[in-house]
Amino acid sequence: MPANGLAGEKSPYLLQHASNPVDWMPWGDEAFERARAEDLPIFLSIGYATCHWCHVMERESFEDPVVASFLNDGFVSIKVDREERPDIDSVYMTVCQLMTGHGGWPLTVVMTPKKKPFFAGTYFPRETTHGRIGMLELLPKLKNLWIERRSDVDASSEAAISAVQEAETRTFSVGAGTDLDITMLERGFEELQSRFDQTQGGFGRAPKFPMPHQLLFLMRWHHLTGNPKALEMVDVTLAAMRRGGIFDQLGFGFHRYSTDERWLVPHFEKMLYDQALLAMSYVEMWQVSANEECRFVAEEIFEYVLRDLTDAEGAFYSAEDADSEGREGAFYVWSEAEIDEVLTGTFDDETVSLVKQVFQVQKSGNFADESTGNQNGENILHLGESIHGIASALGCDEAQLRHTLETARAKLFDSRSTRERPLLDDKILTDWNGLMIAALAMGGRVLDAPVYRKAAARAALFLLDKLRDKNGRLLHRYREGEAALTGGATDHAYFVWGLIELYAATFDPKWLETASTLMGALIDDFWDPNGTGVFNAASDQKDVPVRQKDVYDGAMPSANAVTWYVLLRLGRLTGNGKFLNRAAELGQVLAGPIDRNPSAHTMSLVALDLALGPTHEVVVVGDGGSEDTQALLNALQTEYRPRIATLFKEVGDEAGDRLGELAPFSASHGLIDGRAAAYVCSDFACQRPTQDSSEMLALLG
């Protein structure tokens, strides 16, 4: 079939639709000029490459010649990859939520050539069914509305854009001037506690999303208050997710979310940002609790990412699809007979039965094919209990059980690798890579794993080399040798987060310097001059109908919350008053939204916890290769101290001099009697330097 206007794009999602009979065009001036010239409405469809229902709508409607003829005759049809253009997606998702009360993908919007919407929804079937209007009925209605009731269309579209603008204003005006204090943290904890599933972990009912930033906040609340319930919620949730079908028991990594309360049946797509944020949660929980299971899971996530989502040049791909062989989950599910066939010969019958028992395999299956509703005897592998709990219940040696299960897992994984794989979305996004860099750097530091530090540094160098324009500004997407699309606020904020963690893992001042440079660009290009936060899109980006600000946390933490967090961290690491003043300003901007619904802003609560303190700054001065220096640094790296800013100054080294320039308060610090020393400050009051790690930790409380 001849290609349409998407054939020259780089996005895997857009290329999936390049051979549709629909005359798709990419978002751009050409499409809107055509709509104006031909006086046609725009049919805008937004989705992403690993979206299951996007695939369904494509198969049912966009590959159908009758639906395509309606679209081609009455509309200018535009496809947008929400991961390439989150700024566009955000505007029209807000419209959809205001018009219908809900949202999701695929996102369907019909609008004027001036980008003003008058109809919005999500998935529509080809034909009307179960009370949901079908495309064959909907499109003629919308065409007639455009022709016969243009004044109503214009009024509706103006009202829709005005509603988006008013929602933006209302977000920041209501509750302005609210005090930032510990009661906001306490209310956030209480709201999460009220929704906590005591049995299965997580918050609320099905569907259940991981939402790792909630767990990052709860660990900080426990650290601040000693409240055991906060840590229990994290522990139960992380353990339940690892046991569930939401975790790929053979190849590792987490699927997108669970459709049920037990974390059993996932939507099977795997997203890079989920791996990053969950890895951070497991690493921090290992720091807090010394629970080895958390360390194992973090290492499993990293193994998956480095094996399956890493480009040859070191950056990280975006996602893997849910579908293969034409249906969701086909790559991941197993019949009992398939498991028997793979394992028989390697194990005796008793051991095969044990493996099936551990992975909860049933002859009748536990997974129903969504398209038919049939069980088909297929199983999502999951654990009914932790390996430690299973060994205790069976009265067997835990180490031997782990060895047996690992041997079986490897056999099943190798067998599964011969199946048709889901689509790999191999575009490289700056913001998602920033999160993965942060996670790997944190893992390298806390788990003392050089391979993770190296992977984080390699990815950061890739972004700095490939994803900046001629003026040094960040770009958003790289694929097949092409870097494109102006970077947004999340690209800058998330990457700065990654660079801060990379500095903490390596103490190389170049990462701190680069983070400061990019933070300056974030302030210059995205800061609202009216003092109400950070815009999603840069000041010179003109193709979005409304410049929005991302405040509420969704699957990923909001741009404003992460900006606040990294401003605080970077300001304390460098002593840069501009960053700290901007952080204070942004905190006041976010106070109103946080106050209205604290648990919807848990990344902001993470930042607030840091802002309220108590905080500590430590400068260790010494020879990086000496035992006395390493003793001080190691004591700081292993313990969970989320409000500490640690710098290392190498004596007699160019890096130490550079650090003195980046963080001037460290310039005068030196060795004491030729030996390493730690200079500790707490809430802007500095203590006498010490050379003893125990005394240093005591000064930190």
N, C-alpha and C positions, 0 to 999 in steps of 0.2 A: 504494500500500500504506500502511495506517495507520502513523503514527510510533510508535516505542517510547519508553522513558524517556530516550533521549539527545537527543530533538528540541530540548530547551531549552538544550543545551550550546553552548559557544563553540568548542571544539576542532575543527578540521577533521577530525581522525581520528575523533573520536566522531560527528560529523555524517555521516561517510561510512557509518556503521552505523545511522543513525537510522531508516532505512526497512527494515532487515532484519526478517524474520519472528521472529527471536529477540527475546524480551522483555528486551532489555538495560536495565540500570540503571547510572547512574554510581556511582562509589565514594562512599559516604556512609552515614550512620546509617540512612537509610530501607531500604537494601538489606540491611544486616545485621540490622535489626530484623525484616524480613520473613523472612529465613532462619531466625532463631531462632523466630519465631512458627509457621512452617510446618514446622519441623524439616527443612530442606533444606540440602544442601551448596552451597557457592559455586563456580560455574564462573567463574574469572577469566581474562580474555584481555587481554594487554597488547601494544601495538604503537605505531606512529606513522604519520603520514599518508603519508609517502613510502617506506614499507617495501614492497618488491615482494612478498615471501612473505606479508605480511599481506593484500595484495589477493588473492593466490591463494587463501588459506584462506577469505576472505570469499566469493569467487565459488563455491568448491566446496562450502562447508559452511554458512556463516552466512546465505547467501541461499537455501539449500535448505530446503523446507518440512518434509522428513522429519527432518533434523538438528535444525531449529528445534523440532519437536514433542518430541524427546527432551530438549532443553535446557529447554524451557518446562515440561515435566511433572515433571522430576526435579531441577531445579537453580534457584537464583537466579543469573542470569548478569550479570556486571559487566564493563564495558569501562573500561580505563584507558589514557590517552595517556601513554606513558613520558616524553615531553618536558614534559608538564605536571606529572607527578608522578614525578620521578626517584627520590625517596626510597622510594616504594612499589615501583617497578620494581627498585631495587637489592636490597631485601630478598628478593623472590621470585626474582630472577635468581640470587642466592646459593643459595637453596633448590634451584633447578633444577640448578645446577652441582654442588651437593653430592649430589643424588639421582641425576643422570644422567652427570655428568662433562663436560657441555657446556652451552651456553646459546645464546641468540639470540632473534630476534623473527620471527614472533609468539611470545610467551611464554604458555604455557597452564598454569594452576595450578588444582587443585581443593582446596578447603579447608573447614574447619568454619566455622560462623557466628562463631567467636571469632578468625577470621583466621589459623588455624593450618593449614598445608598438609599434605596426605597424598599428593598426586600432582603431578608437574610434568613438563613437556616443552616442546617448541617447536611446530613446524608438524606438523599431522596432516591427512592427506588425508581425503576423505569416506569412501572405502572402503579396506580393507586392501590394500596393494600393496607389492611389493618389500620385504617384511619389515617395513614400517612400518604399525602398526595404524591403522585408519581410525576416524573418528568414529562411524560407525554400529555398530561393534563395541565401541569404547571406552566410549561413554556408558552403555550398559546394564550393562557390567561395573562401572563406577564407582558407578552407582545401586544395584546389588545389594550391592556392598561396603559402602556406607553403611547399607543396611537390615539386612543379615545379619551383618555383622562390625564392629559399631560399636566394640567394645572395641579391636579391632586398629587401626581408623581413629584413635581417640583416642590410642592409644599412639604410632602413627606420626607424628601431627601434633605431639604434644608433643616427640617426639625431633627432628623437623625444626626447630622453633623453637629448641630447646636447642642444636642443631648450629650454627645461625646465630650465636647468642649466644656459643658457645664459640669459633667461628672469629674473632669480633671480639676476644675476650679474648686469644686465642693470637697474633693479629697483632701486638699491642703488648707482650706479655709475653716472647716468645721474642727473645733478643738485646738485652733492655733493658740500658742502660748501655754499649752499644757506643760506642767512640770515633769521632767524626766526623773524618776526616782525608783527605788527598789520595789515599790508596790506594783509597778508595771510588770516586773519580772515575776513577782509572786502571782499576779493574776494570770499571766501566761502559763505558769506551772499549773495553777488550779484549773484552768480551762482544759488543758491537755489531760490532766488527771481525771476530769469528769467524763472525758470521751474515751479513756483508755480501756482497751479490751484486756481484762485481767487474765483471760485464758489463752488467747491467741496472740496477744501483743498488737501493736498498732493502735490507731485512733479512729473511732467511728466504725461504721459498718461497711459492708462491701459496696462498691469495689474499694480495695485498699491499695494506696500508693505508699512507697517507702518514705518519702519526705524526710530525708536525713537531717536537714537543718533543724527539725524539731528535736532530734536526738542530740545534736551538737549543743543546743540550748539547754536541754535537760542535764547534760553532764556538767555544764557550767553552773547551773542552779545547785546541783549537788555539791560542787566544789565550794561554792560560796556559803551554803547554809548547812551542809552535812545531811540534808534531808534524804533518808534512804529510799523513799518512794520514787524520787526522781531517777535514781540509778536503777531501781528495779524495773521501771518502765522501759528504760533503754535496754537492759539485759534481756528481758522477756521478748521484746520486739526483735532485737538482733538475732537471738537464738531461734525464734520462730521462723523468721524469714530464711535463715540458712537451712533449716530443716525442710522448708516448704518447696513446692514446685516452682515458686517464683525464682528459686535459685537453680541454675543448670547443674545438676548433680554430677554430670559427666565432664562437661567442658568448662564449667565454672562461669562466673559472671551472673548478674541478675537480669531477669526479664523486667519489662516495663512496670507492670502492676498486676495485682491479683484480682480476679473477678469475684472471688468469694472471701469469706471472713478468715479462712484458715491458711491463707497464702498458698493454696494448693494449685488452683487452675489460673495460670497467668494469661495475659496477652503477651505473646512470645517474643515481641521485638526486644532487642537489647540496645540501650542507648549509652553513649560514652559518658554523658554527664551523670547518669545513675551510678555507673561504676566508680566514678571519681568521688562523688559525695558519700556513697556508702563505704568506700575504702577509708575515707577520712573518719567516718563514724566508728568503724571497727578498729582502726589504729588507735584512736583516742580512747575507746573503751578498753583496749588492752593496756594502755597507759594507766587508766583509772583503776582497773580491777585486777590486772595481771592474769586475766582469763586467757589461757593459751588458745582456746577455741577462736577467740576474736583475732588473734594473730594469724591463725591458720586461714581464716576467711579472707582477711586482708591480702594475704599472700596468694590465695586462689584468685581473687579479683585481679590482682596485678598480673598473674600468670596468663589469665584470659586476655587481658588488654594487650600485653606485650606479644602474645602469640597471634591473636586474630585481628586486632584493631590498630596495629602499628605499621605505618608506612615504611618503605625501605630507607627513607631519609630521616626517619625518627619521629615524625608527627603522628597524630592519632586520627583514625577514621571516625566517622560520626555514629554509625549504627549498623546493626544487622536486622534484617526483616523478620517478621513473624511467619510469613508464608513461604512455602516451597511445595513443589508438586501440585500447585493450584489450591492449597488449603492451609489454614493456619495450624502451626504446631507439628506438621507432618515430620519435620526433621528431628523432633525431640521425643516423640512418644514411642512406646514399645509394647508389643504384645508379649505375653508370657512365653509363647513358643519362640519368638525371636531371641529372647534372653537365653532360653535353654540352648538354642542352637549355637550361640556365640560362646557360652561358658562351658558347655559340655566338652570334655576333652582336656580342658585346663584344670577343672575341679571335679571332685567326686559329687555324686548326687546330693549328699548331705550339705556340702558347702554351697552348691548352686541354690539349694533351698534356703540356706541362711542368707545369701546375698539377696534373693527375692524377698525374703522376710524383712530385711533391713530397709530395702527400697520400696516396701509396701506394694509389691506387685500382686495384682489380683487377676484371676483367669477371666473374669467378666470385664475387667478394666475399670478405670476411674475417670476417663476422659471421653466426653461426648463430642462427636464431630459437629461443629456449629452449623454446617450447611444441611445436614440430614437429621441431627439430633440423635443419631445412633451411637451406642457405646462402642461397638466394634472391637471390644476386648483390648483397647489401647490404654496404656498407663503413662501417667506423668510420674517419673521417679521422684520420690521424696522420702524423708526420714520421719518415722513416728516419734523418735526420741534422739537425743544427742548420742554420739558414738560412746561417750563415757557412760551414759545411762543405759544404752543397749548392752554394753559389756557387763555392767553391774547386774542387769536383769537376767542375762544369760549365764552369769557366773564364769565368764571366760576372760582370758588375758586381753586387756585393752590394746596393747601394742600389737599383738598377733591379729586381733580383729581388724585394726587399722591396716595392717599389711595385706590381709586377705581382701579387704574392700578396695584398697588402692589397686591391687592386681586386677580385680574384676572391673573396676572403673576404667582402667587403661584398656582392657580388652574391648569393653563396650564402646569406649570412645573411638578406638581405631575402627571398629565395625561401623559406627555411625558416620565416620568421616567418608565412607564410600557412598553415602546417600547424596541426593541433590541438595546442595546447600541453599539456605535462604540468601537473598540478595544482600551483598555488602554495599552499604552506602559509603563510598570511599572519598567523599568530600571532606576536607579538613577545615574546621571552623575554629577561629581564633579563640572565641570565648570558651567553648567546650574544651579545647586544648589547654587553656589556662587553668581550668578546674583539674584536669588530669595531671598537669604539671604540679599543681599544689598537692594533690594526693600522693603522687610518687615521691615528691621531695619530702613530704611529711613521713611517708613510709620509710624512706631511706634514712632519715634522721632518727626516728623513734625505734625502728627495728634494726638499726645499724646494718643496712643493706646497701652497699655501694652500687649494686646494679640498678636500684631504683633511682638513686641520685643521678647516676649517669644517664638514665633514660629521660629523666626530667630535664636535665641540662641540654640534652640533644634536641628535645622537642622545642625548648625555649629558643635555642639558636636557630632552628628551622623557622619559627615564626618571625624572629627578628630579621632573618635573611630574606624570606620569601613573602611575608605578609605585611610589608610596609610599602607605601607609595614613595614617589621620588622626593616628597617633602618629609618623609619619615613618619607619616601618619599610618595607623594600623588599618589594614584591610580585613574583611570579614571571612572570605572563603577562598580556598585554594583547591584546584583539582586539575589533573592532567597538565601541569605546567603553567596554569593560568591562575593568577591571584586577582581577585576582583571584589567589588562591592565595598563601599565605604564602611569602615568599622563603626560599631555602635558603642553605647555606654557599657554594655556587658562585656564586649571585647576588651575594653580597656580595664574595667574593674576586675574582671575575672583573671586576666593575664597579670595584672599587678599583684593579685593574691598569689598566683603561682610563683611570681618572682620573689615575693617576700618569703614564701616557704623555701624557695630554692636558696636564698641567702641564708636562712636559718639552718639549712642542711649542709651548706658548703662553706659559709662565711667568706665567700668570694665577693668583694665589694662591687664588682661589675653588675651583679644582679640588683643590688640596692640602688645603684646609680640609674640603671635602666628603669626600675620601678618608679623612681622619683621623676624621671623624664616623662614616662607615660602618664603618671598622675597629673603632671602639669598639663599635658595635652587633654586629659579628661576634663580638668577644670576649665581650660580655655575654650574647648569646643562643645561641651555639653552642659555646663553650669547655667542655670536659669539666672539671667541678670536681675530678675525680680526677687531672687533669694528663696525660691521655692523648689529646690532640689535639682536633680539631674535629668535632663531629657534623654529619651532613648536614642534619638537621632541627632547627628551633629548639626551645628547651627547653619551650615551651608548646604544641607541636604533638602532639596526643594520638592521632591516627588512624593512626599507623604502628605495626606490631606490635613492631618493634625499631628503636631509634635507632642507625643504623650510622655508621661513619666511612669516608670515601672516601680510600684510601691509594695504591692501585696506579693508575698511569696507564693509561687505555684510549685510546679515540679522542680524548678530551680529557684534559688533565692533571688530577690529582686535586685535590679541594678542599683537602686538608691541604698538599699541595706548593705550590699557588699561595698559600695563606695564609702559609706560611713565607716564600715569595719576596717577597710584597708587604709583610709585616711588616718584613723586612730593608730593603727599599727605602724604605718610608715612615719607618721609624725613623731611617735615615741622613739622609733629606731634612729631617726636622724636629728631629732630636736627641731625640725622645721616648723616654725610657728604658723606659717601660712596653711600647712596641712592641718594642724591642730585647730586653728580658727575655723577653717572650712568644716571640719568634723563637728565642731560645736554648733555651727550654723545649720548643718544638715540634720543633726540630732533634733534641734528645735522644730525643723520642718516636719520631721517624721513623728514627732510626739503626738500630734492629733490623731493620725491614722493608727498608731500603735495603741493609744489609749482606748480607741473605739473597739478594737478587737485584737488584743495582744497575741493570741495564739495563731493569728493569720500573718504575723510578722515575726516569726521566730528568728530569722537571720538578723533582723533589727534588734531583737532581744539579745542575741549574741554580741552585737556591737554595743548595746547599752550596758551589758555586763562589764565590758572592757572600759567603757566610758566612766562608769560609776566606781570601778576599782574594788579593792585596793590594787594598784598597779606597781610593777617593779621593773627597773632597768638595771641590767648587769653588763658591765664591760669587763671581759676577761682579757688580760694582757699577758703575752708569753710567746714562747717558741712552740709552734704547732706540733712539732715532733717530740716534745719533751713530756715525760710522765706527769710532771706537776701540772702542766697546762691541760693535758688530757683528763686528768682527775677532776679538775674544775668543770671542764666542758661536759664530760660524761654525766656528772651529777645533775647538770641542768637539762640535758637532753632526754633523760629517761623518765623523769617524773612529770606528771600531768600538772602543768602550770599555765593555764590559758591566758593569764594576764601579764606574762613576763616578756620583756623585750631583751634579747641577748645579742650582744655584739662581741666579736673576737678581733683583737688588734694584734697582728703579728709584728713582733719587735724587729727593728732593723730591716724591714721589708717594704717594698713599694706599695703592696696592698695595705699595709698598716698606715702608711702616709695617706693613701687615697681614702681610707676610712676616716681619718682625721678631717679631711675636707668635706666628706659627706655628712659626718656626724661630728661637728666641731667640739661638742662637749667631751669627746673621747680623746681629743688631741693631746691633752696634758697628762693622760694616764700612762704610767710606765711600770716597769718591773720594780720590785722591792727587794733590795739586797740580791739582785741578779736572778730572782726567782719569779715565777708566774704569780699574778695577783688578780683578785676579783674586786671590782668597784661596784658596790650595790647601792642603788637609790630606790626609795619607796615613796610614792606620792610626792615627788619633788623634794624629798629630803634625803641627802646622801649620808651613808654610814662610812665608818673608817674602813679602808680596804683590808681584805683578808687573804691569806694564802691557804686557808684550810677549807676544804669542801663542806665539812659538817657545819663549820661556823657560817659559811656563806648561805647554806640552806636555812640555818636558824634565823639569819637576818631577813630571809625571804618569808619567814613565818611558816 
